[in-house]
Amino acid sequence: MASSSLTLPNHTLASLLPSHTPKSQSSVSQCLPLASKSSHSSFFGLKLSYSSSISIPSSSSFKTSISAKVNKGQVPPAFTLKDQDGKNVSLSKFKGKPVVVYFYPADETPGCTKQACAFRDSYEKFKKAGAEVVGISGDDTSSHKAFAKKYRLPFTLLSDDGNKVRKEWGVPSDLFGTLPGRQTYVLDKKGVVQLIYNNQFQPEKHIDETLKLLQSL
């Protein structure tokens, strides 16, 4: 039986790849700021610590960070948290009227300040719709009190110590779990979720979307 041979094209694997020249290290570093030692950065609601060693989370951890527990049409888990004056406030307090519950990363950060002030500036529209506005983050009550006073916030801010309620409601994180999510819920008079809106990088759109929904209830 005659032997056969396979003749491969006269080129290497490298020749199959795009021929453009890769970006220089300096151009890449402009997009991804790395430091040789630990550094800090403020990014849309969270002060991040990073170093030159970067670890990529597994797909399973990423899926965990984006899994939602509260969906439209459901009644979310009840909670009782302290407000900016140190008083206990329960979700059940708002039953009988629509309520906007918005989770945000942290007080005094650019995106969160912009969002809070947008809720403040439209607060009369929320009152006209008969709705209450409640902001929730992991900051303590003293931080909330200073934040509310500085920006004249007319609504309730609740301290979610240990992010317990955030976890129970299944608020997804951003940036592979490093940045607490910015998510807003609108509950109707019966306490049923009618809207879930998530937008980390356009905080003011939360106000537009919630008002649009409230006007249709």
C-alpha positions as CSV (number, residue, x, y, z in Angstrom):
1,M,0.0,0.0,0.0
2,A,1.5,3.3,-1.0
3,S,2.3,5.7,1.8
4,S,0.7,9.2,1.7
5,S,2.0,12.4,3.1
6,L,0.3,15.6,4.1
7,T,1.8,18.8,2.8
8,L,1.2,21.8,5.1
9,P,0.9,25.4,3.7
10,N,4.2,27.1,3.8
11,H,3.4,29.6,6.6
12,T,3.5,29.6,10.3
13,L,0.8,30.2,12.9
14,A,2.0,33.7,13.4
15,S,1.3,34.5,9.7
16,L,-2.4,33.6,10.3
17,L,-2.7,36.3,13.0
18,P,-3.6,40.0,12.3
19,S,-0.5,41.7,11.0
20,H,-1.1,45.0,12.8
21,T,1.5,46.2,15.2
22,P,0.4,45.9,18.9
23,K,0.1,49.0,21.0
24,S,3.1,50.0,22.9
25,Q,3.2,49.5,26.6
26,S,3.0,53.2,27.2
27,S,-0.3,53.5,25.3
28,V,-1.8,50.5,27.2
29,S,-0.8,52.0,30.5
30,Q,-2.8,55.1,29.7
31,C,-5.9,53.0,29.6
32,L,-5.1,50.8,32.6
33,P,-3.4,52.7,35.3
34,L,-1.2,50.3,37.2
35,A,1.1,51.0,40.1
36,S,4.1,49.2,41.3
37,K,2.8,49.6,44.8
38,S,-0.6,49.8,46.4
39,S,-2.6,52.8,45.4
40,H,-6.1,54.3,45.9
41,S,-8.7,55.6,43.5
42,S,-12.2,57.0,43.7
43,F,-14.5,55.5,41.1
44,F,-18.2,56.2,40.8
45,G,-19.0,55.5,44.4
46,L,-16.2,53.4,45.8
47,K,-12.6,54.1,46.8
48,L,-10.7,51.3,45.2
49,S,-7.4,49.8,46.3
50,Y,-5.3,48.2,43.6
51,S,-1.8,47.0,42.9
52,S,0.2,45.8,40.0
53,S,-0.8,42.2,40.6
54,I,-4.3,41.6,39.0
55,S,-6.3,38.5,39.6
56,I,-9.2,37.6,37.3
57,P,-12.2,36.2,39.1
58,S,-13.6,32.9,38.1
59,S,-16.8,32.7,36.1
60,S,-18.6,31.2,39.0
61,S,-17.8,34.1,41.3
62,F,-19.0,36.5,38.6
63,K,-22.3,34.7,38.2
64,T,-22.8,34.9,42.0
65,S,-22.3,38.6,42.0
66,I,-25.0,39.2,39.3
67,S,-27.7,36.8,40.5
68,A,-30.9,38.6,41.5
69,K,-33.1,37.4,44.3
70,V,-35.9,40.1,44.0
71,N,-37.7,40.2,40.7
72,K,-40.5,42.3,39.3
73,G,-43.9,41.2,40.6
74,Q,-42.4,40.0,43.9
75,V,-42.6,41.3,47.5
76,P,-39.0,42.0,48.6
77,P,-37.7,40.9,52.0
78,A,-38.7,43.1,54.9
79,F,-36.1,45.1,56.8
80,T,-35.6,47.5,59.7
81,L,-32.6,49.8,59.5
82,K,-31.4,53.0,61.2
83,D,-31.9,56.3,59.4
84,Q,-29.6,59.3,59.4
85,D,-31.1,60.3,62.8
86,G,-30.4,56.9,64.4
87,K,-34.1,56.0,64.3
88,N,-35.3,52.5,63.3
89,V,-37.2,52.5,60.0
90,S,-39.0,49.5,58.6
91,L,-40.0,48.8,55.0
92,S,-43.6,48.1,56.3
93,K,-43.8,51.7,57.3
94,F,-44.3,52.7,53.7
95,K,-47.0,50.2,52.8
96,G,-50.1,51.9,51.4
97,K,-48.1,54.3,49.2
98,P,-45.5,53.8,46.5
99,V,-41.9,53.8,47.6
100,V,-38.6,54.2,45.7
101,V,-35.8,52.2,47.3
102,Y,-32.5,53.0,45.8
103,F,-29.2,51.2,46.7
104,Y,-26.1,53.2,46.1
105,P,-22.4,52.5,46.7
106,A,-21.3,55.3,49.2
107,D,-21.9,58.8,50.5
108,E,-19.8,61.7,49.2
109,T,-18.6,60.0,46.0
110,P,-19.2,61.7,42.7
111,G,-21.9,59.4,41.2
112,C,-23.7,59.0,44.5
113,T,-23.8,62.7,45.2
114,K,-25.1,63.4,41.7
115,Q,-27.8,60.8,42.1
116,A,-28.9,62.0,45.6
117,C,-29.0,65.6,44.4
118,A,-31.1,64.6,41.4
119,F,-33.6,62.9,43.7
120,R,-33.6,66.0,45.9
121,D,-34.2,68.3,42.9
122,S,-37.1,66.2,41.7
123,Y,-38.5,65.5,45.2
124,E,-41.6,67.5,44.7
125,K,-42.5,65.4,41.7
126,F,-42.2,62.3,43.9
127,K,-44.4,63.8,46.5
128,K,-46.9,64.7,43.9
129,A,-47.0,61.1,42.9
130,G,-47.6,60.2,46.5
131,A,-44.3,58.3,46.7
132,E,-41.5,58.1,49.3
133,V,-37.8,58.0,48.5
134,V,-35.4,55.9,50.5
135,G,-31.7,55.6,49.9
136,I,-29.7,52.7,51.2
137,S,-25.9,52.2,51.5
138,G,-23.4,50.6,53.9
139,D,-22.4,53.9,55.4
140,D,-23.1,54.5,59.1
141,T,-25.7,56.8,60.4
142,S,-23.2,59.7,61.1
143,S,-22.0,59.6,57.5
144,H,-25.6,59.7,56.3
145,K,-26.5,62.6,58.6
146,A,-23.5,64.6,57.3
147,F,-24.3,63.7,53.7
148,A,-28.0,64.7,54.1
149,K,-27.2,67.9,55.8
150,K,-24.5,69.0,53.4
151,Y,-26.7,68.5,50.3
152,R,-30.0,69.3,52.0
153,L,-31.5,65.9,51.2
154,P,-35.2,65.8,52.2
155,F,-35.6,62.0,52.1
156,T,-34.6,59.1,54.3
157,L,-31.1,57.5,54.1
158,L,-30.7,54.1,55.8
159,S,-27.6,52.4,57.1
160,D,-27.3,48.9,55.8
161,D,-24.6,47.6,58.2
162,G,-22.7,44.8,56.6
163,N,-24.7,45.2,53.4
164,K,-27.2,42.6,54.8
165,V,-30.3,44.0,53.0
166,R,-28.3,44.5,49.8
167,K,-27.4,40.8,49.9
168,E,-31.0,39.7,50.8
169,W,-32.4,41.7,47.9
170,G,-29.7,40.4,45.6
171,V,-28.4,43.8,44.4
172,P,-25.7,42.9,41.8
173,S,-22.2,44.3,42.1
174,D,-20.2,45.8,39.3
175,L,-16.6,45.4,38.2
176,F,-16.4,41.7,39.1
177,G,-17.8,42.3,42.6
178,T,-15.5,45.2,43.5
179,L,-18.1,48.0,43.3
180,P,-21.4,47.9,45.1
181,G,-24.2,48.1,42.6
182,R,-26.5,51.1,42.0
183,Q,-30.0,49.7,41.7
184,T,-33.4,51.2,42.2
185,Y,-36.7,49.5,43.0
186,V,-40.2,51.0,42.8
187,L,-42.7,49.3,45.0
188,D,-46.4,49.9,44.6
189,K,-49.0,50.6,47.4
190,K,-49.1,46.8,48.1
191,G,-45.4,46.5,48.5
192,V,-44.9,44.7,45.1
193,V,-41.9,45.5,43.0
194,Q,-43.0,47.2,39.7
195,L,-39.6,48.3,38.5
196,I,-36.0,47.3,38.9
197,Y,-33.5,49.7,37.3
198,N,-29.7,49.3,37.3
199,N,-27.3,51.8,35.9
200,Q,-24.0,52.4,37.7
201,F,-22.6,55.0,35.4
202,Q,-25.6,57.2,34.6
203,P,-26.9,57.8,38.2
204,E,-29.3,60.6,37.2
205,K,-31.3,58.3,34.9
206,H,-32.6,56.5,37.9
207,I,-34.8,59.5,38.6
208,D,-36.2,59.7,35.1
209,E,-37.0,56.0,35.0
210,T,-38.7,55.9,38.4
211,L,-40.8,59.0,37.8
212,K,-41.9,57.6,34.5
213,L,-43.1,54.4,36.2
214,L,-44.7,56.2,39.1
215,Q,-46.8,58.3,36.7
216,S,-48.2,55.1,35.2
217,L,-49.3,53.5,38.5
